Amino acid sequence: MTTRLCSETPSGLAQSLFLATVLAAGCGPDAVPGGDGITTAVDTVAGVIRVANTGTPPQWELTRVVSIGPRSLTAVESPEEFGRVTSAALGPDGALFIADDVNDEIKVFGLDGAHRRTFGRFGEGPGEFSGLYSLAWVGDRLLTLDFGVGRIGELSAEGAWLGQRDVPSGFTGSPSQLRFFPVGPDEAFAAGLRTGPAGLELVFVGHDSRGVTGDTLSYMRSPAAAGSTIICRYEGGISAFEVPFRPRLVQHPGGGGVMFVALTDAYRIAVTRGDGDTLRVIERTLPPEPVSDEEWAAANQAFEEFRADYPDASCDPRRPDRPDAKPFIAALHVAPDGRLWVEVVRTAGNRWELFDVKGRLLASLPVRPQKERAAPAFGSEHMVTIRRDSLDLDHVDVWRIDPGGR
């Protein structure tokens, strides 16, 4: 890998989330690829570090270590049977902790697939759950995010109740967003609500093993991502349809109270402080890919079926606008070891691209099957994904991160 550091330019630039105008300038044509095919150019503009990555990264592999889940519809009353898995977390001693929101319990397995223990039940008392959305390890304790009861529980690895913290109750939505965001060995953010100038707003609240850290980050919104949903009103109800391939805003808290945020139609990720100042911009050069007629038709099938069933429905906008190209980014995640995982949209199949803590591209890895709206979990050596099979049964897969595919 070739990394070149350029000199700092004068400050005084007005803050902008993506610094689109100033950051168009690079370090110059004399940065050359390294032996592994990646060139990383680093410069500083107005106090903002820009990390530009080009070339082809090494191809790493995700090798499945174990898959935990029922083998058939008749596999009942076994530890491998789940009602609905909402979250999984890697814990100490090679343990995997799995949240089952239907059975209101946490099951613990080893990386060999052996069941170790199960704890929890329905209720509102210590060690009980009624809306188990998410799990995260901070320091020596397991945090449980329960919007049914309205609390964050603190438990030991054995399931002993250690205390609780308050969160809003009755909060509903996708576990892919209303969850913990682990960003360090002893730091995680949790989705929450606070009262702002415009009323209630979604925020990310920092937690560690001692309590709330004081880091609170606002959920960012962008006018550029507007128009990504079609709202249809008809006699008897309202339906919403996502416009396929439209730009949207993706974001993830980072360690120390920063936010990683990107508009998906550009491979450009800004790292910002809570006050909105941009600290770093991570860029990656990839060619855009068009949306084929077949892909566009398949992505709009549900909307077209709705229009056929409800021809008198009033939809705003009337029909989806077809973008010129696909988005570059499907999702991004900051792992507890500080590395950035970006799911990249490619016609040949989505890939993970892995960046180090400074924004330098390390590797590309295949995306493994994941249940919709179920976030993966990351360790330094493993990734955990939640998968739903053709029988609508949930499984939890543990993958070893293999540099070079060894």
C-alpha positions, -999 to +999 in steps of 0.1 A: +000+000+000+012+035-009+003+063+015+013+099+008+009+128+032+003+163+017+007+196+034-020+215+052-039+242+033-051+275+049-081+272+072-113+293+072-136+271+051-173+271+061-182+237+075-201+214+051-210+177+057-193+164+026-170+193+017-179+186-019-162+216-035-129+219-016-123+182-013-125+176-051-088+185-052-063+156-046-027+152-038-016+150-075-008+123-100+025+112-084+009+089-059+015+054-073-001+020-063+016-002-039+023-039-043-012-048-031-030-026-056-041+001-032-031+038-032-040+059-002-035+097-005-039+117+026-041+155+027-056+182+050-080+210+039-091+236+064-082+213+093-101+184+078-082+152+070-091+137+036-082+101+029-086+090-007-084+053-016-080+040-051-071+006-066-080-030-059-078-042-023-067-077-012-095-102-013-101-116+022-125-143+031-153-149+056-152-186+066-181-200+085-172-213+119-206-224+131-243-220+122-268-221+151-305-227+144-332-253+140-327-280+113-365-284+106-399-271+117-402-300+141-370-291+160-388-277+190-378-274+227-342-275+217-316-247+225-311-242+187-348-232+182-355-195+181-387-175+180-372-143+165-336-134+168-332-096+170-295-093+180-263-113+186-231-102+204-197-118+209-188-119+246-158-131+267-144-166+267-155-172+231-192-170+239-220-159+216-250-142+232-283-143+212-314-123+219-348-140+212-375-114+213-404-139+210-392-161+239-379-132+259-346-149+267-309-148+259-292-180+248-254-184+251-234-207+228-197-214+223-180-209+190-181-247+186-220-244+186-224-260+220-252-245+241-239-232+274-269-216+292-302-197+287-315-169+309-344-145+310-381-147+307-412-125+300-419-098+326-408-065+341-387-077+370-349-080+372-337-103+345-370-103+327-378-088+292-408-077+272-392-061+241-356-074+238-343-054+208-305-055+212-274-067+231-240-052+235-209-059+257-193-030+275-164-038+297-174-067+319-211-065+315-238-073+290-263-046+282-298-054+271-320-028+252-357-034+261-382-009+248-411-029+262-401-023+298-383+010+290-348+002+303-313-010+296-304-040+317-270-048+330-261-085+334-230-106+340-219-133+315-238-158+336-270-139+335-269-123+370-288-090+372-265-061+380-287-030+375-306-010+349-307+024+331-338+041+317-347+044+280-381+054+265-407+027+267-432+018+239-405+027+213-411+007+181-393+003+148-366-018+131-340-035+153-315-026+126-318+011+138-333+009+173-304-010+188-270-008+203-241+005+182-209-010+199-179+012+190-153+001+215-144-025+241-161-004+267-183+019+247-217+016+229-244+039+217-281+032+221-310+047+202-331+071+223-353+101+222-349+137+235-369+169+233-355+193+208-367+226+191-390+206+168-402+182+195-390+147+200-360+137+180-340+105+176-305+105+192-277+081+200-267+080+237-233+068+247-229+041+274-200+023+290-196-001+319-200+027+344-231+043+330-240+070+305-209+086+290-223+120+283-218+116+245-251+122+228-253+124+190-282+136+169-297+114+142-287+132+110-311+140+082-303+154+047-325+173+022-306+155-005-321+122+006-357+135+004-381+119-020-369+084-013-404+072-003-437+072-022-468+077+000-501+063-014-535+072+001-565+051-008-599+043+007-591+023+037-555+032+044-521+046+035-492+026+020-455+036+017-430+023-009-393+030-009-380+043-042-354+018-054-318+029-057-325+064-045-298+082-024-303+080+013-283+089+044-265+061+063-248+068+096-231+051+126-217+065+158-180+061+164-157+059+194-153+091+214-185+107+203-181+111+166-204+102+138-197+084+105-222+095+078-226+093+041-250+099+012-252+066-006-249+080-041-212+089-035-185+068-019-176+095+006-179+091+043-176+121+067-165+117+103-180+145+123-181+157+159-213+161+179-211+199+172-212+192+134-175+199+127-160+175+101-128+159+112-121+134+084-134+125+050-129+089+037-132+085-001-130+056-024-129+056-062-152+032-079-170+034-113-208+040-112-230+011-123-263+016-142-297+002-131-308-024-156-343-026-169-347-060-152-334-047-119-357-017-120-388-038-128-380-063-101-374-036-075-407-019-083-428-050-084-446-044-051-455-009-061-468-019-095-489-047-080-504-021-055-512+003-084-530-025-102-550-034-071-558+002-062-559+022-095-577+052-078-550+056-051-534+090-049-496+086-047-470+113-041-449+112-062-471+094-088-443+071-099-407+065-088-380+084-107-353+061-120-318+072-108-290+074-134-269+049-114-270+026-084-259+039-050-224+030-039-231+022-002-258+000+013-247+002+049-217+011+071-207-001+105-180+009+130-166-022+148-155-022+185-119-024+173-124+009+155-123-005+119-149+007+094-170-018+075-188-005+043-212-027+024-206-017-012-233-021-039-220-039-070-239-057-098-217-087-095-227-090-058-223-067-028-190-067-010-177-055+024-148-031+022-128-028+054-109+003+065-085+008+093-090+035+121-074+061+099-096+055+069-071+035+048-086+007+027-074-028+040-094-054+022-126-066+004-147-094+016-179-112+004-213-102+019-229-132+035-267-138+036-284-116+063-320-113+075-335-080+064-332-053+091-309-074+113-275-058+120-244-079+120-220-080+149-182-075+146-152-087+165-115-084+157-114-119+143-151-128+137-183-115+122-218-126+133-248-125+110-285-133+115-301-153+086-337-164+079-341-196+058-367-206+033-389-219+061-388-185+079-366-200+107-338-178+121-302-189+122-271-172+136-239-177+116-204-170+129-177-162+103-140-161+108-122-131+091-094-147+071-069-123+056-059-136+022-086-162+024-063-186+042 
